[in-house]
Amino acid sequence: MILYTSMPQEHIFPMESTAYENQQTIEYNGISFVVMENAQKQYQIVRMLSTNPQDYLNSEYIPGQILSL
């Protein structure tokens, strides 16, 4: 099945609510991120919440990167 839509995959195929329990929104260097805390008490980037296109070009802020707070 192929869906031609601009809606995010999360809206079409929602995950269980338990997948979102360990996610939180933080601000790092003036940019908001949705992060997930791992077992080592580090924060892994899930999503960047920014309106500045230049922020998305920074390779330090790609999903999966670990933020050192």
mmCIF file of the N, C-alpha and C atoms, coordinates in Angstrom:
data_MODEL
# 
_entry.id   MODEL 
# 
loop_
_atom_site.group_PDB 
_atom_site.id 
_atom_site.type_symbol 
_atom_site.label_atom_id 
_atom_site.label_alt_id 
_atom_site.label_comp_id 
_atom_site.label_asym_id 
_atom_site.label_entity_id 
_atom_site.label_seq_id 
_atom_site.pdbx_PDB_ins_code 
_atom_site.Cartn_x 
_atom_site.Cartn_y 
_atom_site.Cartn_z 
_atom_site.occupancy 
_atom_site.B_iso_or_equiv 
_atom_site.pdbx_formal_charge 
_atom_site.auth_seq_id 
_atom_site.auth_comp_id 
_atom_site.auth_asym_id 
_atom_site.auth_atom_id 
_atom_site.pdbx_PDB_model_num 
ATOM 1   N N  . MET A 1 1  ? 0.846  -1.164 0.000  1.00 0.00 ? 1  MET A N  1 
ATOM 2   C CA . MET A 1 1  ? 0.000  0.000  0.000  1.00 0.00 ? 1  MET A CA 1 
ATOM 3   C C  . MET A 1 1  ? 0.900  1.238  0.000  1.00 0.00 ? 1  MET A C  1 
ATOM 4   N N  . ILE A 1 2  ? 0.602  2.198  -0.847 1.00 0.00 ? 2  ILE A N  1 
ATOM 5   C CA . ILE A 1 2  ? 1.344  3.447  -0.937 1.00 0.00 ? 2  ILE A CA 1 
ATOM 6   C C  . ILE A 1 2  ? 0.409  4.580  -0.559 1.00 0.00 ? 2  ILE A C  1 
ATOM 7   N N  . LEU A 1 3  ? 0.857  5.407  0.393  1.00 0.00 ? 3  LEU A N  1 
ATOM 8   C CA . LEU A 1 3  ? 0.087  6.577  0.804  1.00 0.00 ? 3  LEU A CA 1 
ATOM 9   C C  . LEU A 1 3  ? 0.815  7.831  0.340  1.00 0.00 ? 3  LEU A C  1 
ATOM 10  N N  . TYR A 1 4  ? 0.149  8.646  -0.441 1.00 0.00 ? 4  TYR A N  1 
ATOM 11  C CA . TYR A 1 4  ? 0.700  9.917  -0.881 1.00 0.00 ? 4  TYR A CA 1 
ATOM 12  C C  . TYR A 1 4  ? 0.091  11.003 -0.003 1.00 0.00 ? 4  TYR A C  1 
ATOM 13  N N  . THR A 1 5  ? 0.814  11.382 1.032  1.00 0.00 ? 5  THR A N  1 
ATOM 14  C CA . THR A 1 5  ? 0.283  12.354 1.984  1.00 0.00 ? 5  THR A CA 1 
ATOM 15  C C  . THR A 1 5  ? 1.427  13.146 2.591  1.00 0.00 ? 5  THR A C  1 
ATOM 16  N N  . SER A 1 6  ? 1.111  14.330 3.032  1.00 0.00 ? 6  SER A N  1 
ATOM 17  C CA . SER A 1 6  ? 2.118  15.152 3.714  1.00 0.00 ? 6  SER A CA 1 
ATOM 18  C C  . SER A 1 6  ? 2.062  14.973 5.229  1.00 0.00 ? 6  SER A C  1 
ATOM 19  N N  . MET A 1 7  ? 1.161  14.123 5.695  1.00 0.00 ? 7  MET A N  1 
ATOM 20  C CA . MET A 1 7  ? 1.043  13.886 7.139  1.00 0.00 ? 7  MET A CA 1 
ATOM 21  C C  . MET A 1 7  ? 2.211  13.035 7.619  1.00 0.00 ? 7  MET A C  1 
ATOM 22  N N  . PRO A 1 8  ? 2.721  13.307 8.822  1.00 0.00 ? 8  PRO A N  1 
ATOM 23  C CA . PRO A 1 8  ? 3.803  12.483 9.360  1.00 0.00 ? 8  PRO A CA 1 
ATOM 24  C C  . PRO A 1 8  ? 3.350  11.049 9.602  1.00 0.00 ? 8  PRO A C  1 
ATOM 25  N N  . GLN A 1 9  ? 4.303  10.156 9.548  1.00 0.00 ? 9  GLN A N  1 
ATOM 26  C CA . GLN A 1 9  ? 4.013  8.742  9.736  1.00 0.00 ? 9  GLN A CA 1 
ATOM 27  C C  . GLN A 1 9  ? 3.398  8.464  11.096 1.00 0.00 ? 9  GLN A C  1 
ATOM 28  N N  . GLU A 1 10 ? 3.759  9.254  12.110 1.00 0.00 ? 10 GLU A N  1 
ATOM 29  C CA . GLU A 1 10 ? 3.230  9.047  13.454 1.00 0.00 ? 10 GLU A CA 1 
ATOM 30  C C  . GLU A 1 10 ? 1.723  9.268  13.526 1.00 0.00 ? 10 GLU A C  1 
ATOM 31  N N  . HIS A 1 11 ? 1.184  10.120 12.655 1.00 0.00 ? 11 HIS A N  1 
ATOM 32  C CA . HIS A 1 11 ? -0.259 10.367 12.655 1.00 0.00 ? 11 HIS A CA 1 
ATOM 33  C C  . HIS A 1 11 ? -1.022 9.243  11.963 1.00 0.00 ? 11 HIS A C  1 
ATOM 34  N N  . ILE A 1 12 ? -0.401 8.625  10.983 1.00 0.00 ? 12 ILE A N  1 
ATOM 35  C CA . ILE A 1 12 ? -1.066 7.564  10.240 1.00 0.00 ? 12 ILE A CA 1 
ATOM 36  C C  . ILE A 1 12 ? -0.953 6.230  10.973 1.00 0.00 ? 12 ILE A C  1 
ATOM 37  N N  . PHE A 1 13 ? 0.251  5.929  11.474 1.00 0.00 ? 13 PHE A N  1 
ATOM 38  C CA . PHE A 1 13 ? 0.512  4.692  12.201 1.00 0.00 ? 13 PHE A CA 1 
ATOM 39  C C  . PHE A 1 13 ? 0.987  5.043  13.603 1.00 0.00 ? 13 PHE A C  1 
ATOM 40  N N  . PRO A 1 14 ? 0.091  5.367  14.510 1.00 0.00 ? 14 PRO A N  1 
ATOM 41  C CA . PRO A 1 14 ? 0.518  5.812  15.845 1.00 0.00 ? 14 PRO A CA 1 
ATOM 42  C C  . PRO A 1 14 ? 1.179  4.684  16.640 1.00 0.00 ? 14 PRO A C  1 
ATOM 43  N N  . MET A 1 15 ? 2.204  5.066  17.398 1.00 0.00 ? 15 MET A N  1 
ATOM 44  C CA . MET A 1 15 ? 2.884  4.121  18.272 1.00 0.00 ? 15 MET A CA 1 
ATOM 45  C C  . MET A 1 15 ? 2.120  4.046  19.594 1.00 0.00 ? 15 MET A C  1 
ATOM 46  N N  . GLU A 1 16 ? 2.440  3.051  20.381 1.00 0.00 ? 16 GLU A N  1 
ATOM 47  C CA . GLU A 1 16 ? 1.821  2.942  21.697 1.00 0.00 ? 16 GLU A CA 1 
ATOM 48  C C  . GLU A 1 16 ? 2.315  4.077  22.580 1.00 0.00 ? 16 GLU A C  1 
ATOM 49  N N  . SER A 1 17 ? 1.510  4.484  23.536 1.00 0.00 ? 17 SER A N  1 
ATOM 50  C CA . SER A 1 17 ? 1.864  5.613  24.399 1.00 0.00 ? 17 SER A CA 1 
ATOM 51  C C  . SER A 1 17 ? 3.068  5.318  25.269 1.00 0.00 ? 17 SER A C  1 
ATOM 52  N N  . THR A 1 18 ? 3.388  4.055  25.497 1.00 0.00 ? 18 THR A N  1 
ATOM 53  C CA . THR A 1 18 ? 4.556  3.721  26.319 1.00 0.00 ? 18 THR A CA 1 
ATOM 54  C C  . THR A 1 18 ? 5.860  4.108  25.633 1.00 0.00 ? 18 THR A C  1 
ATOM 55  N N  . ALA A 1 19 ? 5.851  4.242  24.314 1.00 0.00 ? 19 ALA A N  1 
ATOM 56  C CA . ALA A 1 19 ? 7.061  4.628  23.582 1.00 0.00 ? 19 ALA A CA 1 
ATOM 57  C C  . ALA A 1 19 ? 7.426  6.083  23.850 1.00 0.00 ? 19 ALA A C  1 
ATOM 58  N N  . TYR A 1 20 ? 6.457  6.879  24.283 1.00 0.00 ? 20 TYR A N  1 
ATOM 59  C CA . TYR A 1 20 ? 6.703  8.304  24.514 1.00 0.00 ? 20 TYR A CA 1 
ATOM 60  C C  . TYR A 1 20 ? 6.962  8.648  25.982 1.00 0.00 ? 20 TYR A C  1 
ATOM 61  N N  . GLU A 1 21 ? 6.907  7.685  26.863 1.00 0.00 ? 21 GLU A N  1 
ATOM 62  C CA . GLU A 1 21 ? 7.034  7.971  28.297 1.00 0.00 ? 21 GLU A CA 1 
ATOM 63  C C  . GLU A 1 21 ? 8.403  8.505  28.690 1.00 0.00 ? 21 GLU A C  1 
ATOM 64  N N  . ASN A 1 22 ? 9.470  8.073  28.028 1.00 0.00 ? 22 ASN A N  1 
ATOM 65  C CA . ASN A 1 22 ? 10.799 8.531  28.409 1.00 0.00 ? 22 ASN A CA 1 
ATOM 66  C C  . ASN A 1 22 ? 11.298 9.671  27.517 1.00 0.00 ? 22 ASN A C  1 
ATOM 67  N N  . GLN A 1 23 ? 10.417 10.298 26.738 1.00 0.00 ? 23 GLN A N  1 
ATOM 68  C CA . GLN A 1 23 ? 10.795 11.450 25.928 1.00 0.00 ? 23 GLN A CA 1 
ATOM 69  C C  . GLN A 1 23 ? 10.406 12.737 26.642 1.00 0.00 ? 23 GLN A C  1 
ATOM 70  N N  . GLN A 1 24 ? 11.218 13.744 26.448 1.00 0.00 ? 24 GLN A N  1 
ATOM 71  C CA . GLN A 1 24 ? 10.933 15.050 27.035 1.00 0.00 ? 24 GLN A CA 1 
ATOM 72  C C  . GLN A 1 24 ? 11.488 16.141 26.130 1.00 0.00 ? 24 GLN A C  1 
ATOM 73  N N  . THR A 1 25 ? 11.013 17.356 26.340 1.00 0.00 ? 25 THR A N  1 
ATOM 74  C CA . THR A 1 25 ? 11.472 18.510 25.571 1.00 0.00 ? 25 THR A CA 1 
ATOM 75  C C  . THR A 1 25 ? 12.450 19.303 26.423 1.00 0.00 ? 25 THR A C  1 
ATOM 76  N N  . ILE A 1 26 ? 13.629 19.584 25.841 1.00 0.00 ? 26 ILE A N  1 
ATOM 77  C CA . ILE A 1 26 ? 14.633 20.381 26.542 1.00 0.00 ? 26 ILE A CA 1 
ATOM 78  C C  . ILE A 1 26 ? 15.108 21.486 25.609 1.00 0.00 ? 26 ILE A C  1 
ATOM 79  N N  . GLU A 1 27 ? 15.767 22.476 26.195 1.00 0.00 ? 27 GLU A N  1 
ATOM 80  C CA . GLU A 1 27 ? 16.386 23.530 25.412 1.00 0.00 ? 27 GLU A CA 1 
ATOM 81  C C  . GLU A 1 27 ? 17.895 23.420 25.575 1.00 0.00 ? 27 GLU A C  1 
ATOM 82  N N  . TYR A 1 28 ? 18.605 23.383 24.450 1.00 0.00 ? 28 TYR A N  1 
ATOM 83  C CA . TYR A 1 28 ? 20.056 23.224 24.433 1.00 0.00 ? 28 TYR A CA 1 
ATOM 84  C C  . TYR A 1 28 ? 20.628 24.216 23.439 1.00 0.00 ? 28 TYR A C  1 
ATOM 85  N N  . ASN A 1 29 ? 21.498 25.111 23.885 1.00 0.00 ? 29 ASN A N  1 
ATOM 86  C CA . ASN A 1 29 ? 22.085 26.165 23.052 1.00 0.00 ? 29 ASN A CA 1 
ATOM 87  C C  . ASN A 1 29 ? 21.024 27.015 22.355 1.00 0.00 ? 29 ASN A C  1 
ATOM 88  N N  . GLY A 1 30 ? 19.921 27.258 23.043 1.00 0.00 ? 30 GLY A N  1 
ATOM 89  C CA . GLY A 1 30 ? 18.869 28.105 22.508 1.00 0.00 ? 30 GLY A CA 1 
ATOM 90  C C  . GLY A 1 30 ? 17.935 27.417 21.529 1.00 0.00 ? 30 GLY A C  1 
ATOM 91  N N  . ILE A 1 31 ? 18.055 26.099 21.373 1.00 0.00 ? 31 ILE A N  1 
ATOM 92  C CA . ILE A 1 31 ? 17.225 25.337 20.446 1.00 0.00 ? 31 ILE A CA 1 
ATOM 93  C C  . ILE A 1 31 ? 16.452 24.296 21.246 1.00 0.00 ? 31 ILE A C  1 
ATOM 94  N N  . SER A 1 32 ? 15.168 24.132 20.936 1.00 0.00 ? 32 SER A N  1 
ATOM 95  C CA . SER A 1 32 ? 14.359 23.124 21.621 1.00 0.00 ? 32 SER A CA 1 
ATOM 96  C C  . SER A 1 32 ? 14.488 21.780 20.907 1.00 0.00 ? 32 SER A C  1 
ATOM 97  N N  . PHE A 1 33 ? 14.597 20.736 21.707 1.00 0.00 ? 33 PHE A N  1 
ATOM 98  C CA . PHE A 1 33 ? 14.722 19.373 21.192 1.00 0.00 ? 33 PHE A CA 1 
ATOM 99  C C  . PHE A 1 33 ? 13.766 18.454 21.928 1.00 0.00 ? 33 PHE A C  1 
ATOM 100 N N  . VAL A 1 34 ? 13.272 17.446 21.230 1.00 0.00 ? 34 VAL A N  1 
ATOM 101 C CA . VAL A 1 34 ? 12.612 16.315 21.868 1.00 0.00 ? 34 VAL A CA 1 
ATOM 102 C C  . VAL A 1 34 ? 13.703 15.269 22.012 1.00 0.00 ? 34 VAL A C  1 
ATOM 103 N N  . VAL A 1 35 ? 13.965 14.852 23.246 1.00 0.00 ? 35 VAL A N  1 
ATOM 104 C CA . VAL A 1 35 ? 15.053 13.918 23.519 1.00 0.00 ? 35 VAL A CA 1 
ATOM 105 C C  . VAL A 1 35 ? 14.518 12.712 24.280 1.00 0.00 ? 35 VAL A C  1 
ATOM 106 N N  . MET A 1 36 ? 15.321 11.648 24.244 1.00 0.00 ? 36 MET A N  1 
ATOM 107 C CA . MET A 1 36 ? 15.001 10.432 24.964 1.00 0.00 ? 36 MET A CA 1 
ATOM 108 C C  . MET A 1 36 ? 16.194 10.121 25.865 1.00 0.00 ? 36 MET A C  1 
ATOM 109 N N  . GLU A 1 37 ? 15.906 9.878  27.135 1.00 0.00 ? 37 GLU A N  1 
ATOM 110 C CA . GLU A 1 37 ? 16.965 9.577  28.091 1.00 0.00 ? 37 GLU A CA 1 
ATOM 111 C C  . GLU A 1 37 ? 17.309 8.095  27.996 1.00 0.00 ? 37 GLU A C  1 
ATOM 112 N N  . ASN A 1 38 ? 18.621 7.793  27.875 1.00 0.00 ? 38 ASN A N  1 
ATOM 113 C CA . ASN A 1 38 ? 19.029 6.394  27.792 1.00 0.00 ? 38 ASN A CA 1 
ATOM 114 C C  . ASN A 1 38 ? 19.495 5.891  29.158 1.00 0.00 ? 38 ASN A C  1 
ATOM 115 N N  . ALA A 1 39 ? 19.981 4.672  29.218 1.00 0.00 ? 39 ALA A N  1 
ATOM 116 C CA . ALA A 1 39 ? 20.352 4.036  30.482 1.00 0.00 ? 39 ALA A CA 1 
ATOM 117 C C  . ALA A 1 39 ? 21.533 4.716  31.159 1.00 0.00 ? 39 ALA A C  1 
ATOM 118 N N  . GLN A 1 40 ? 22.391 5.375  30.391 1.00 0.00 ? 40 GLN A N  1 
ATOM 119 C CA . GLN A 1 40 ? 23.549 6.060  30.955 1.00 0.00 ? 40 GLN A CA 1 
ATOM 120 C C  . GLN A 1 40 ? 23.239 7.493  31.385 1.00 0.00 ? 40 GLN A C  1 
ATOM 121 N N  . LYS A 1 41 ? 21.969 7.838  31.455 1.00 0.00 ? 41 LYS A N  1 
ATOM 122 C CA . LYS A 1 41 ? 21.505 9.181  31.839 1.00 0.00 ? 41 LYS A CA 1 
ATOM 123 C C  . LYS A 1 41 ? 22.002 10.244 30.857 1.00 0.00 ? 41 LYS A C  1 
ATOM 124 N N  . GLN A 1 42 ? 22.099 9.889  29.575 1.00 0.00 ? 42 GLN A N  1 
ATOM 125 C CA . GLN A 1 42 ? 22.433 10.833 28.524 1.00 0.00 ? 42 GLN A CA 1 
ATOM 126 C C  . GLN A 1 42 ? 21.171 11.077 27.702 1.00 0.00 ? 42 GLN A C  1 
ATOM 127 N N  . TYR A 1 43 ? 21.163 12.164 26.965 1.00 0.00 ? 43 TYR A N  1 
ATOM 128 C CA . TYR A 1 43 ? 19.995 12.519 26.173 1.00 0.00 ? 43 TYR A CA 1 
ATOM 129 C C  . TYR A 1 43 ? 20.299 12.330 24.690 1.00 0.00 ? 43 TYR A C  1 
ATOM 130 N N  . GLN A 1 44 ? 19.478 11.537 24.023 1.00 0.00 ? 44 GLN A N  1 
ATOM 131 C CA . GLN A 1 44 ? 19.617 11.285 22.602 1.00 0.00 ? 44 GLN A CA 1 
ATOM 132 C C  . GLN A 1 44 ? 18.547 12.079 21.862 1.00 0.00 ? 44 GLN A C  1 
ATOM 133 N N  . ILE A 1 45 ? 18.950 12.785 20.818 1.00 0.00 ? 45 ILE A N  1 
ATOM 134 C CA . ILE A 1 45 ? 18.015 13.623 20.060 1.00 0.00 ? 45 ILE A CA 1 
ATOM 135 C C  . ILE A 1 45 ? 17.044 12.757 19.280 1.00 0.00 ? 45 ILE A C  1 
ATOM 136 N N  . VAL A 1 46 ? 15.757 13.048 19.449 1.00 0.00 ? 46 VAL A N  1 
ATOM 137 C CA . VAL A 1 46 ? 14.703 12.404 18.667 1.00 0.00 ? 46 VAL A CA 1 
ATOM 138 C C  . VAL A 1 46 ? 14.252 13.352 17.563 1.00 0.00 ? 46 VAL A C  1 
ATOM 139 N N  . ARG A 1 47 ? 14.054 14.622 17.907 1.00 0.00 ? 47 ARG A N  1 
ATOM 140 C CA . ARG A 1 47 ? 13.545 15.612 16.964 1.00 0.00 ? 47 ARG A CA 1 
ATOM 141 C C  . ARG A 1 47 ? 13.980 17.000 17.391 1.00 0.00 ? 47 ARG A C  1 
ATOM 142 N N  . MET A 1 48 ? 14.273 17.855 16.425 1.00 0.00 ? 48 MET A N  1 
ATOM 143 C CA . MET A 1 48 ? 14.587 19.252 16.701 1.00 0.00 ? 48 MET A CA 1 
ATOM 144 C C  . MET A 1 48 ? 13.336 20.085 16.467 1.00 0.00 ? 48 MET A C  1 
ATOM 145 N N  . LEU A 1 49 ? 13.072 21.028 17.371 1.00 0.00 ? 49 LEU A N  1 
ATOM 146 C CA . LEU A 1 49 ? 11.919 21.908 17.255 1.00 0.00 ? 49 LEU A CA 1 
ATOM 147 C C  . LEU A 1 49 ? 12.419 23.330 17.050 1.00 0.00 ? 49 LEU A C  1 
ATOM 148 N N  . SER A 1 50 ? 12.742 23.658 15.814 1.00 0.00 ? 50 SER A N  1 
ATOM 149 C CA . SER A 1 50 ? 13.306 24.969 15.510 1.00 0.00 ? 50 SER A CA 1 
ATOM 150 C C  . SER A 1 50 ? 12.655 25.521 14.253 1.00 0.00 ? 50 SER A C  1 
ATOM 151 N N  . THR A 1 51 ? 12.553 26.848 14.184 1.00 0.00 ? 51 THR A N  1 
ATOM 152 C CA . THR A 1 51 ? 12.041 27.494 12.982 1.00 0.00 ? 51 THR A CA 1 
ATOM 153 C C  . THR A 1 51 ? 13.160 28.084 12.141 1.00 0.00 ? 51 THR A C  1 
ATOM 154 N N  . ASN A 1 52 ? 14.407 27.937 12.592 1.00 0.00 ? 52 ASN A N  1 
ATOM 155 C CA . ASN A 1 52 ? 15.553 28.462 11.870 1.00 0.00 ? 52 ASN A CA 1 
ATOM 156 C C  . ASN A 1 52 ? 16.123 27.364 10.964 1.00 0.00 ? 52 ASN A C  1 
ATOM 157 N N  . PRO A 1 53 ? 16.088 27.550 9.646  1.00 0.00 ? 53 PRO A N  1 
ATOM 158 C CA . PRO A 1 53 ? 16.603 26.517 8.745  1.00 0.00 ? 53 PRO A CA 1 
ATOM 159 C C  . PRO A 1 53 ? 18.095 26.232 8.949  1.00 0.00 ? 53 PRO A C  1 
ATOM 160 N N  . GLN A 1 54 ? 18.856 27.207 9.410  1.00 0.00 ? 54 GLN A N  1 
ATOM 161 C CA . GLN A 1 54 ? 20.287 27.000 9.624  1.00 0.00 ? 54 GLN A CA 1 
ATOM 162 C C  . GLN A 1 54 ? 20.558 25.983 10.728 1.00 0.00 ? 54 GLN A C  1 
ATOM 163 N N  . ASP A 1 55 ? 19.653 25.864 11.684 1.00 0.00 ? 55 ASP A N  1 
ATOM 164 C CA . ASP A 1 55 ? 19.830 24.885 12.764 1.00 0.00 ? 55 ASP A CA 1 
ATOM 165 C C  . ASP A 1 55 ? 19.837 23.466 12.224 1.00 0.00 ? 55 ASP A C  1 
ATOM 166 N N  . TYR A 1 56 ? 19.064 23.207 11.187 1.00 0.00 ? 56 TYR A N  1 
ATOM 167 C CA . TYR A 1 56 ? 18.968 21.863 10.629 1.00 0.00 ? 56 TYR A CA 1 
ATOM 168 C C  . TYR A 1 56 ? 20.211 21.477 9.827  1.00 0.00 ? 56 TYR A C  1 
ATOM 169 N N  . LEU A 1 57 ? 21.039 22.447 9.466  1.00 0.00 ? 57 LEU A N  1 
ATOM 170 C CA . LEU A 1 57 ? 22.269 22.165 8.728  1.00 0.00 ? 57 LEU A CA 1 
ATOM 171 C C  . LEU A 1 57 ? 23.432 21.847 9.650  1.00 0.00 ? 57 LEU A C  1 
ATOM 172 N N  . ASN A 1 58 ? 23.261 22.028 10.952 1.00 0.00 ? 58 ASN A N  1 
ATOM 173 C CA . ASN A 1 58 ? 24.313 21.759 11.915 1.00 0.00 ? 58 ASN A CA 1 
ATOM 174 C C  . ASN A 1 58 ? 24.375 20.254 12.193 1.00 0.00 ? 58 ASN A C  1 
ATOM 175 N N  . SER A 1 59 ? 25.518 19.632 11.905 1.00 0.00 ? 59 SER A N  1 
ATOM 176 C CA . SER A 1 59 ? 25.638 18.176 12.051 1.00 0.00 ? 59 SER A CA 1 
ATOM 177 C C  . SER A 1 59 ? 25.658 17.722 13.507 1.00 0.00 ? 59 SER A C  1 
ATOM 178 N N  . GLU A 1 60 ? 25.788 18.644 14.448 1.00 0.00 ? 60 GLU A N  1 
ATOM 179 C CA . GLU A 1 60 ? 25.751 18.276 15.866 1.00 0.00 ? 60 GLU A CA 1 
ATOM 180 C C  . GLU A 1 60 ? 24.334 17.954 16.341 1.00 0.00 ? 60 GLU A C  1 
ATOM 181 N N  . TYR A 1 61 ? 23.330 18.372 15.596 1.00 0.00 ? 61 TYR A N  1 
ATOM 182 C CA . TYR A 1 61 ? 21.952 18.270 16.057 1.00 0.00 ? 61 TYR A CA 1 
ATOM 183 C C  . TYR A 1 61 ? 21.113 17.300 15.229 1.00 0.00 ? 61 TYR A C  1 
ATOM 184 N N  . ILE A 1 62 ? 21.733 16.289 14.636 1.00 0.00 ? 62 ILE A N  1 
ATOM 185 C CA . ILE A 1 62 ? 20.954 15.322 13.869 1.00 0.00 ? 62 ILE A CA 1 
ATOM 186 C C  . ILE A 1 62 ? 20.340 14.287 14.806 1.00 0.00 ? 62 ILE A C  1 
ATOM 187 N N  . PRO A 1 63 ? 19.195 13.714 14.452 1.00 0.00 ? 63 PRO A N  1 
ATOM 188 C CA . PRO A 1 63 ? 18.581 12.694 15.314 1.00 0.00 ? 63 PRO A CA 1 
ATOM 189 C C  . PRO A 1 63 ? 19.537 11.524 15.543 1.00 0.00 ? 63 PRO A C  1 
ATOM 190 N N  . GLY A 1 64 ? 19.571 11.093 16.792 1.00 0.00 ? 64 GLY A N  1 
ATOM 191 C CA . GLY A 1 64 ? 20.462 10.006 17.196 1.00 0.00 ? 64 GLY A CA 1 
ATOM 192 C C  . GLY A 1 64 ? 21.709 10.482 17.898 1.00 0.00 ? 64 GLY A C  1 
ATOM 193 N N  . GLN A 1 65 ? 22.047 11.768 17.749 1.00 0.00 ? 65 GLN A N  1 
ATOM 194 C CA . GLN A 1 65 ? 23.215 12.316 18.426 1.00 0.00 ? 65 GLN A CA 1 
ATOM 195 C C  . GLN A 1 65 ? 22.960 12.385 19.928 1.00 0.00 ? 65 GLN A C  1 
ATOM 196 N N  . ILE A 1 66 ? 24.019 12.253 20.714 1.00 0.00 ? 66 ILE A N  1 
ATOM 197 C CA . ILE A 1 66 ? 23.940 12.349 22.163 1.00 0.00 ? 66 ILE A CA 1 
ATOM 198 C C  . ILE A 1 66 ? 24.326 13.758 22.587 1.00 0.00 ? 66 ILE A C  1 
ATOM 199 N N  . LEU A 1 67 ? 23.468 14.381 23.383 1.00 0.00 ? 67 LEU A N  1 
ATOM 200 C CA . LEU A 1 67 ? 23.748 15.725 23.914 1.00 0.00 ? 67 LEU A CA 1 
ATOM 201 C C  . LEU A 1 67 ? 24.427 15.584 25.268 1.00 0.00 ? 67 LEU A C  1 
ATOM 202 N N  . SER A 1 68 ? 25.508 16.307 25.448 1.00 0.00 ? 68 SER A N  1 
ATOM 203 C CA . SER A 1 68 ? 26.170 16.316 26.745 1.00 0.00 ? 68 SER A CA 1 
ATOM 204 C C  . SER A 1 68 ? 25.746 17.580 27.474 1.00 0.00 ? 68 SER A C  1 
ATOM 205 N N  . LEU A 1 69 ? 24.968 17.416 28.541 1.00 0.00 ? 69 LEU A N  1 
ATOM 206 C CA . LEU A 1 69 ? 24.453 18.568 29.289 1.00 0.00 ? 69 LEU A CA 1 
ATOM 207 C C  . LEU A 1 69 ? 25.336 18.897 30.444 1.00 0.00 ? 69 LEU A C  1 
# 
